[in-house]
Amino acid sequence: MIDEIQKQILEEVADLHKVPDGAYNIRANGESAGRNTTANIDIITKEDKSGIDIRIKPGTKNESVHIPVVLSKSGIKETVYNDFYIGEDADVTIVAGCGIHNCGNQDSQHDGIHRFYVGKNAKVRYVEKHYAQGDGLGKKILNPVTEVYQEAGSYVDMEMVQIKGVDSTVRTTKAELAEDATLIVHERLMTHGKQKATSVYTVELNGENSSTDIISRSVAKNESEQIFEAAIVGNTVCSGHAECDAIIMDKAHVVAVPKLDANNVDAALIHEAAIGKIAGDQLIKLMSLGLTEQEAEEQIISGFLK
């Protein structure tokens, strides 16, 4: 049974205002809080470890699966393994997210390991949102690991979002692409206080004409710290692009670490990085319209992270 706090967190991490249509698995405080399968999407509890297998039949179109996680009790620490098997020619949306509400003195932590096995010519849109709240002394910790294995002609579009409340996170993503496969990643991140966030992406372009585009937009406030690492390995005729664009404020610390590894003369790899403060002319323009400096900053940040 989902309580009011958990409902509010589900709205933040999965845009759920009610029980979703289609397939879903809701996990709350280490236990199943609801599950539904469809004719084309099956969800099976793992027998050897905590987690689930999500199996999507070949040819499945216009269906979705939601697998949000909620921690609303202080002191819970868990590691969950979820494996996705997406059949050939499927076209689906997968919504995952984790929200923590911690008003206690003990740390709450969720480590989710997600592995995606994407069949030939399949298309996947994956949305992962992280959110935390609570005024306790206990930390809110999230450490997601994502592995993506794409077969020929597959397309994966990933949206990775963390905007509020998480004290510490290490996000690790790695992918291996076969011929004509494409991986798109859009990361949006904001840290404040003394929060720390590390994002590590490693993509191996193994098949001819495979491609990837990794774009990170982040804002670091107060004394928070962000580290962004992107490694693209081109092993054949391929194209790869990584971009980190960060706004730094107050006494924050931001690091961008690019790595391009070309093992083929026809591997076209590009990395871009920009770290800087909000431009003064932007603030002046908005303040001339009647906004305070703080309101102007909020408007700029909101537009930057969209």
KOLMITOR-511547 format. One record per residue (C-alpha): x, y, z. Coordinates in steps of 0.05 Angstrom, whole numbers, padded with zeros to 5 digits, always signed. Example, Ala and Ser with C-alpha at 12.3 -4.5 7.8 and 13.67 -1.06 7.14 Angstrom:
KOLMITOR-511547
+00246-00090+00156;+00273-00021+00143;
//
This chain:
KOLMITOR-511547
+00000+00000+00000;+00028+00068-00020;+00023+00124+00031;+00018+00199+00017;+00093+00212+00023;+00108+00155-00025;+00055+00181-00074;+00088+00250-00074;+00156+00219-00088;+00128+00176-00144;+00102+00240-00177;+00172+00269-00175;+00211+00209-00202;+00161+00178-00249;+00107+00230-00263;+00057+00182-00233;-00007+00213-00206;-00043+00146-00206;-00029+00073-00221;+00001+00074-00291;-00028+00040-00351;+00010-00019-00379;+00065-00057-00344;+00094-00033-00279;+00132-00055-00217;+00132-00008-00157;+00182-00020-00102;+00175+00014-00034;+00222+00006+00025;+00252-00058-00001;+00187-00093-00018;+00140-00098-00077;+00083-00048-00072;+00048-00065-00138;+00059-00101-00204;+00024-00110-00270;+00043-00146-00334;+00015-00145-00404;+00011-00194-00461;+00076-00166-00489;+00114-00145-00426;+00128-00194-00370;+00160-00178-00303;+00192-00235-00264;+00222-00234-00195;+00294-00258-00192;+00307-00320-00151;+00381-00311-00137;+00383-00238-00118;+00340-00177-00105;+00310-00150-00169;+00268-00166-00230;+00274-00188-00303;+00233-00148-00353;+00221-00185-00418;+00192-00148-00477;+00168-00189-00536;+00195-00176-00606;+00152-00128-00645;+00121-00095-00584;+00100-00024-00603;+00075+00037-00564;+00078+00005-00496;+00112+00027-00432;+00138-00002-00367;+00147+00036-00302;+00194+00011-00248;+00200+00066-00195;+00233+00056-00127;+00214+00094-00063;+00251+00095+00004;+00212+00131+00058;+00243+00099+00120;+00309+00121+00147;+00367+00072+00148;+00347+00028+00089;+00405+00006+00045;+00393-00039-00014;+00422-00063-00079;+00374-00083-00134;+00389-00117-00200;+00341-00106-00258;+00352-00136-00327;+00315-00114-00389;+00308-00159-00450;+00280-00119-00508;+00260-00161-00568;+00275-00146-00641;+00236-00089-00674;+00204-00068-00608;+00190+00006-00594;+00179+00019-00520;+00187+00070-00464;+00218+00050-00398;+00210+00096-00338;+00255+00083-00278;+00269+00129-00219;+00286+00129-00146;+00262+00176-00093;+00284+00180-00021;+00248+00213+00037;+00294+00213+00098;+00276+00250+00161;+00317+00205+00207;+00389+00203+00230;+00411+00142+00190;+00433+00142+00118;+00386+00116+00065;+00417+00086+00003;+00393+00053-00061;+00441+00023-00112;+00405+00001-00175;+00441-00041-00227;+00404-00040-00293;+00425-00080-00354;+00393-00071-00422;+00398-00124-00477;+00369-00088-00538;+00351-00131-00598;+00361-00116-00671;+00326-00053-00696;+00292-00043-00629;+00279+00027-00602;+00280+00045-00528;+00266+00110-00493;+00292+00106-00422;+00278+00158-00368;+00313+00155-00301;+00299+00209-00249;+00330+00216-00180;+00300+00258-00124;+00308+00264-00049;+00277+00303+00008;+00274+00302+00084;+00305+00345+00139;+00338+00289+00179;+00413+00283+00191;+00416+00218+00151;+00444+00224+00081;+00405+00208+00017;+00451+00165-00028;+00438+00139-00098;+00488+00100-00139;+00459+00076-00205;+00497+00029-00252;+00471+00023-00323;+00497-00026-00375;+00472-00024-00447;+00485-00078-00499;+00457-00059-00567;+00449-00105-00627;+00451-00082-00699;+00406-00024-00719;+00380-00011-00648;+00367+00058-00620;+00368+00078-00547;+00351+00148-00521;+00367+00158-00447;+00345+00216-00403;+00383+00219-00337;+00358+00271-00288;+00377+00291-00217;+00354+00360-00196;+00344+00361-00121;+00361+00332-00053;+00411+00276-00066;+00472+00282-00020;+00517+00234-00056;+00513+00198-00123;+00560+00160-00168;+00526+00147-00235;+00563+00095-00277;+00540+00080-00348;+00573+00036-00399;+00550+00014-00468;+00572-00031-00525;+00543-00018-00594;+00539-00064-00655;+00535-00040-00727;+00486+00017-00743;+00467+00023-00669;+00456+00091-00637;+00459+00113-00565;+00435+00183-00544;+00444+00207-00472;+00417+00272-00442;+00439+00284-00370;+00410+00341-00327;+00440+00351-00258;+00439+00402-00202;+00476+00400-00136;+00476+00446-00077;+00501+00450-00005;+00557+00400+00004;+00529+00349-00045;+00574+00307-00089;+00557+00278-00157;+00600+00237-00204;+00578+00215-00273;+00621+00165-00312;+00603+00145-00383;+00640+00094-00424;+00616+00077-00494;+00648+00026-00540;+00631+00034-00614;+00645-00035-00639;+00602-00040-00701;+00609-00003-00767;+00569+00062-00770;+00551+00059-00697;+00544+00126-00662;+00534+00160-00595;+00518+00230-00569;+00527+00244-00495;+00505+00312-00471;+00508+00336-00398;+00478+00400-00372;+00493+00415-00298;+00490+00468-00245;+00534+00467-00183;+00516+00513-00125;+00544+00529-00056;+00601+00481-00038;+00578+00422-00079;+00623+00381-00124;+00611+00350-00193;+00655+00305-00234;+00638+00287-00306;+00678+00234-00342;+00662+00212-00413;+00702+00160-00451;+00685+00141-00523;+00722+00084-00555;+00718+00080-00631;+00738+00011-00656;+00713+00018-00728;+00681+00067-00776;+00637+00105-00726;+00620+00173-00696;+00619+00196-00625;+00606+00262-00590;+00608+00281-00516;+00591+00349-00488;+00593+00377-00417;+00563+00445-00404;+00563+00468-00331;+00544+00530-00293;+00586+00539-00230;+00563+00584-00172;+00587+00605-00103;+00644+00560-00079;+00627+00498-00120;+00677+00453-00156;+00666+00423-00225;+00712+00375-00263;+00704+00351-00335;+00747+00293-00357;+00744+00275-00431;+00774+00212-00462;+00772+00196-00536;+00802+00130-00558;+00805+00120-00633;+00827+00051-00657;+00807+00062-00729;+00827+00115-00779;+00754+00127-00795;+00731+00136-00724;+00705+00208-00717;+00704+00228-00643;+00690+00296-00613;+00690+00323-00541;+00667+00392-00518;+00667+00421-00448;+00648+00489-00420;+00647+00509-00347;+00631+00580-00325;+00587+00627-00285;+00522+00658-00307;+00535+00714-00355;+00526+00783-00325;+00489+00810-00386;+00437+00755-00379;+00424+00775-00307;+00421+00849-00324;+00371+00837-00381;+00323+00797-00337;+00331+00845-00278;+00313+00903-00325;+00246+00868-00335;+00232+00872-00260;+00262+00807-00233;+00306+00806-00172;+00376+00778-00180;+00355+00713-00147;+00293+00707-00191;+00336+00721-00253;+00385+00667-00233;+00328+00617-00223;+00299+00633-00291;+00367+00623-00325;+00380+00558-00289;+00311+00532-00304;+00319+00546-00379;+00389+00517-00380;+00367+00450-00349;+00307+00440-00394;
//
